[in-house]
Amino acid sequence: MSEEPKPTKQGNNNESKEKSTPTDAEKPEEKVPAIDPYERLKIALNPDGSITRLAEVLLVPPTAEEEMSLPGLTVVTKDVPLNAEKETYVRIYRPTKIPSNDTDVARLPIIVYFHCGAFIMFSVDNIFDNEPCSRYCSELLAIVISVNFRLAPEHKLPAAYEDGADAILWLNNQALDPNGEQWLRDYADFSRCYILGSSTGATIAYYSALLAVGMDIEPVKLSGVILNQPFFSGTKKTKSERKYKNDMIIPAPAIDLMVELALPEGADPDHECLNPKTKSAYYDNIKKLPRVLIRGFEGDPILDRQMELVRLLIRHNVPVTAHFSEFGFHLVDFIDPKRHLTMLGYLKEFLL
């Protein structure tokens, strides 16, 4: 490794100072170009309060019936209605190779998954979440149920959390119905159910879990909650939010707009739907949560809030496994295969 340049000696007071360089304090403050949060999030606000989503996202359809038996497929999928009135549905992922012995097919754990998208974008068929769900299914040998929840601002929070609770109740109904969804009836282990989400999907996973632990869902057993870089908010900005206010992924103006669009009209960032520390009916259920896995990265503006959640869970005697990496940024594991493989390793250790 090459040595750093040696500092030059300072001249005496009689020497000319015309060529001296200004100190950092003397330098004019560098101006950061203003960020248009609507442009960054690729949305346009409509007069009625709805938004037009401008991002072009590659969509992945479910596996066609004639493709189900094609050689080489590791995962097959199907879309199933969840709540017809709310127009919600789930996408089910099933591995094609399921372990078995001479008499029985192995029962697979269930992962209920919530996609990212700032509460306002995407659906279960977006490629960003379809690929990770497929890997979770094939690598972990699990049944993955990805929930197509309602989006803000057309459906303000807690609508997405209620859709998450609907998915858990739907799962319970499948366990009790002898004519329920065949893939679940044939392959799922309802006693090993996990709730997982990424970014704002992890936020939905957290609050859906808080709702689920307050419901009678036997024979479904919630065995764990997995929060991959969860998003939370608060009125007072944290150190990491101030440090990364000009973050390339979620800069401060985009975060503020996300919060405004997601929360009920007039609510501030400390609202119970986005600040886990705010006392509410959600808060009262924290002590009932099962094991929780939290994943975060040093370069994420939301890092401090994720660490606050770890401390909150510990205070409520919830078993917590936390993995925070020194290098990385928000959703880095969605574009870096090595980080995704690391996450898969954490999941393999976490799933019972």
Sequence and secondary structure as in RCSB ss.txt:
>XXXX:A:sequence
MSEEPKPTKQGNNNESKEKSTPTDAEKPEEKVPAIDPYERLKIALNPDGSITRLAEVLLVPPTAEEEMSLPGLTV
VTKDVPLNAEKETYVRIYRPTKIPSNDTDVARLPIIVYFHCGAFIMFSVDNIFDNEPCSRYCSELLAIVISVNFR
LAPEHKLPAAYEDGADAILWLNNQALDPNGEQWLRDYADFSRCYILGSSTGATIAYYSALLAVGMDIEPVKLSGV
ILNQPFFSGTKKTKSERKYKNDMIIPAPAIDLMVELALPEGADPDHECLNPKTKSAYYDNIKKLPRVLIRGFEGD
PILDRQMELVRLLIRHNVPVTAHFSEFGFHLVDFIDPKRHLTMLGYLKEFLL
>XXXX:A:secstr
            TTS  TT    TTTS         HHHHHTEEE TTS EEE     B     GGGTT TT SE
EEEEEEEETTTTEEEEEEEES   B SS B  EEEEEEE  STTTS  TTBHHHHHHHHHHHHHHT EEEEEE  
 TTTS TTHHHHHHHHHHHHHHHHHH TTS HHHHHHEEEEEEEEEEETHHHHHHHHHHHHHTTS  TT  EEEE
EEES     SS  HHHHHTTT SSS HHHHHHHHHHHS TT  TTSTTT TTS SHHHHTGGG  EEEEEEETT 
TTHHHHHHHHHHHHHTT  EEEEEESS  TTGGGT HHHHHHHHHHHHHH  
